[in-house]
Amino acid sequence: MQVQLRVAENSDRQAVAQLIHLSTNAWYQRHGMGAIFSAAPTSCGLFVDVYRHLDPGQHWVAHDEQGVLCGSCFFHPRETHLGLGIMNVHPDYFGRGIAVQLMAKAD
């Protein structure tokens, strides 16, 4: 599945927080563990704030052909390596290659 990739904007904060909450809980539940986020999805906005502060401009988002946010990834470039922060794909899009496309932005 091809998606539109772009650097995240401040206006993406709420949608990314909801995506982190939803997709992380879905992954844990699919693997026999309970949801790890019990607070409201907006609480995951803290992750967005911290990661953006660490490495401005290194947060990418993916949107489907209707403009729906379906993926997000934070990168942390360092002198000797590239770190990967939180990466999430919406559960409805699991297995469609969106994470692979986001990772390609690490180049």
Order of alpha helices (4+ residues) and beta strands (2+ residues): beta-alpha-alpha-beta-beta-beta-alpha
